[in-house]
Amino acid sequence: MTDEYHTPVLVEEVLKFLVTKPDGIYVDANLGGGGHSERILNKLLPTGVLVGIDADEDAVNFSKKRFGEKILTIHGNFSHLSQLLSEKGILNIDGILFDLGVSSFQIDSPEKGFGFRMEAKLDFRFDKWQKLDAHTVINSYSEKQLADIFWKYGEEKFSRHIARKIISYRSSKVVETTSDLVEIIKSTVNNKFINKTLARIFQAIRIEVNHELDSLRSGLSNAVNILMPGGRIVVISYHSLEDRIVKEFFKDCSMEKVYSGHKLIPDKELTPVLKILTKKPVNASKDELKRNPRSRSAKLRAAEKV
Ligand SMILES: C[S@@+](CC[C@H](N)C(=O)[O-])C[C@H]1O[C@@H](n2cnc3c(N)ncnc32)[C@H](O)[C@@H]1O
């Protein structure tokens, strides 16, 4: 059942790092089709609690049907984690998993318009109740704003050319669909790596539409605040922008000292709130890579509340 919706990645690694207290309160902050949740549930005693959050109502409804009362499901954005949980009477947790990004189900759903291999209206929202969508971004942002997004969130070297071409297209027509956008990009960047360019541009728009990087920063700091001592935070990211945020966040939270670098100025002592459990990110095993190519870009980092 899981695989039809989405094949969860690094499952054994998640379980190893996340679940330390079988009767504890755990959160799956990216519920999706519930692939990870199912395995977490199996590790918990009946007295344990699992909360599943997703910004996509379709994912929440899918998991509600799948798990019934076994999981407390919440439709919401994990950037408001503390608030979402406190509304359900939960103030502290023993562990949280972030499995960032999009599910295979979302990529394969034409109406969500995430993929560039499918004709769809430009949308890219995880949460269909949110106002900002890809159509607005592509048709109303200035050339500079578009170029900045493609550069910052897609690390795309043809960012300016592509932005210019979009603006020129807009002078006569509205960019309605993913195919319109693909054609614009193809007419700008005519090289054999076009699929990589398309992937970078689509990633950049998705990050902008869903405020993904800000949500991640906010979700992480909310999580650290409500974790019980000894509680674990596990994050799986799929691109370098996300991984960099997680790495820096863990580093900042685990620092014991800020070195002044000057003989006369004393170093500043800090009280660390996290202990890093993964010095280097954990990648998928060869076996998993064979079974699930999507695991190729996955990087897992874990830390424990001090
Ligand atoms: C990679 S999928 C998770 C798959 C899931 N672990 C499974 O095994 O089926 C990521 C999910 O996170 C959701 N999502 C992304 N950003 C979110 C956010 N800021 N808040 C809540 N959910 C988010 C997406 O809607 C998507 O369903």
PDBQT file of the ligand as one rigid body, heavy atoms in Angstrom, charges set to zero:
ROOT
HETATM    1  C1  LIG A 401       8.793  13.170   1.051  1.00  0.00    +0.000 C 
HETATM    2  S1  LIG A 401       7.097  13.346   1.416  1.00  0.00    +0.000 S 
HETATM    3  C2  LIG A 401       6.916  12.415   2.893  1.00  0.00    +0.000 C 
HETATM    4  C3  LIG A 401       6.694  10.967   2.646  1.00  0.00    +0.000 C 
HETATM    5  C4  LIG A 401       6.427  10.151   3.892  1.00  0.00    +0.000 C 
HETATM    6  N1  LIG A 401       7.547  10.160   4.802  1.00  0.00    +0.000 N 
HETATM    7  C5  LIG A 401       6.058   8.717   3.532  1.00  0.00    +0.000 C 
HETATM    8  O1  LIG A 401       6.778   7.800   3.939  1.00  0.00    +0.000 OA
HETATM    9  O2  LIG A 401       5.056   8.529   2.833  1.00  0.00    +0.000 OA
HETATM   10  C6  LIG A 401       6.999  14.965   2.033  1.00  0.00    +0.000 C 
HETATM   11  C7  LIG A 401       5.622  15.396   2.523  1.00  0.00    +0.000 C 
HETATM   12  O3  LIG A 401       5.792  16.562   3.315  1.00  0.00    +0.000 OA
HETATM   13  C8  LIG A 401       4.766  17.477   3.062  1.00  0.00    +0.000 C 
HETATM   14  N2  LIG A 401       5.312  18.807   3.399  1.00  0.00    +0.000 N 
HETATM   15  C9  LIG A 401       6.281  19.493   2.761  1.00  0.00    +0.000 A 
HETATM   16  N3  LIG A 401       6.562  20.626   3.402  1.00  0.00    +0.000 NA
HETATM   17  C10 LIG A 401       5.754  20.661   4.487  1.00  0.00    +0.000 A 
HETATM   18  C11 LIG A 401       5.587  21.587   5.552  1.00  0.00    +0.000 A 
HETATM   19  N4  LIG A 401       6.301  22.715   5.628  1.00  0.00    +0.000 N 
HETATM   20  N5  LIG A 401       4.688  21.296   6.513  1.00  0.00    +0.000 NA
HETATM   21  C12 LIG A 401       3.964  20.135   6.469  1.00  0.00    +0.000 A 
HETATM   22  N6  LIG A 401       4.080  19.234   5.473  1.00  0.00    +0.000 NA
HETATM   23  C13 LIG A 401       4.968  19.491   4.499  1.00  0.00    +0.000 A 
HETATM   24  C14 LIG A 401       4.407  17.267   1.611  1.00  0.00    +0.000 C 
HETATM   25  O4  LIG A 401       3.084  17.657   1.369  1.00  0.00    +0.000 OA
HETATM   26  C15 LIG A 401       4.626  15.756   1.443  1.00  0.00    +0.000 C 
HETATM   27  O5  LIG A 401       3.425  15.052   1.628  1.00  0.00    +0.000 OA
ENDROOT
TORSDOF 0
